[in-house]
């Protein structure tokens, strides 16, 4: 990358994508049907990020 503006945009896009994935993970945790589909029992085995990635693949 030659221009610092390109790096700034890339960091912004990555930050927005990360926030979106964490939001999806939070929705999975709060939605009982989704949580039952992706977790076992009461204890969460995956992180919020991983749960969001899993829901995107379904």
C-alpha positions as CSV (number, residue, x, y, z in Angstrom):
1,X,0.0,0.0,0.0
2,X,1.4,3.3,-1.1
3,X,-1.1,5.6,0.4
4,X,-1.8,5.8,4.1
5,X,-5.5,6.5,3.3
6,X,-5.8,3.0,2.0
7,X,-4.5,1.6,5.3
8,X,-6.9,3.8,7.2
9,X,-9.9,2.5,5.1
10,X,-8.8,-1.1,5.6
11,X,-8.6,-0.7,9.3
12,X,-12.0,1.0,9.4
13,X,-13.5,-1.9,7.4
14,X,-11.9,-4.5,9.6
15,X,-13.2,-2.7,12.8
16,X,-16.8,-2.5,11.4
17,X,-16.7,-6.2,10.3
18,X,-15.4,-7.2,13.8
19,X,-18.2,-5.2,15.5
20,X,-20.8,-6.8,13.2
21,X,-19.5,-10.3,14.0
22,X,-19.6,-9.6,17.7
23,X,-23.1,-8.3,17.4
24,X,-24.2,-11.6,15.6
25,X,-22.5,-13.6,18.4
26,X,-24.4,-11.7,21.0
27,X,-27.7,-12.3,19.1
28,X,-26.9,-16.0,19.1
29,X,-26.3,-16.0,22.8
30,X,-29.6,-14.2,23.5
31,X,-31.7,-16.2,21.1
32,X,-32.6,-19.5,22.8
33,X,-33.3,-21.4,19.6
34,X,-30.0,-20.5,18.0
35,X,-28.1,-21.1,21.2
36,X,-29.5,-24.6,21.5
37,X,-28.5,-25.3,18.0
38,X,-24.9,-24.2,18.5
39,X,-24.0,-25.0,22.1
40,X,-24.2,-28.0,24.5
41,X,-26.0,-27.6,27.7
42,X,-25.8,-24.4,29.8
43,X,-22.1,-23.9,29.4
44,X,-20.8,-22.0,26.3
45,X,-18.0,-23.9,24.6
46,X,-17.3,-21.3,22.0
47,X,-16.5,-17.6,22.1
48,X,-18.9,-14.9,20.9
49,X,-16.8,-14.5,17.8
50,X,-16.8,-18.2,17.0
51,X,-20.6,-18.5,17.6
52,X,-21.2,-15.6,15.1
53,X,-18.9,-17.3,12.5
54,X,-20.8,-20.6,13.0
55,X,-24.2,-18.9,12.5
56,X,-22.9,-17.4,9.2
57,X,-22.0,-20.8,7.9
58,X,-25.4,-22.3,8.6
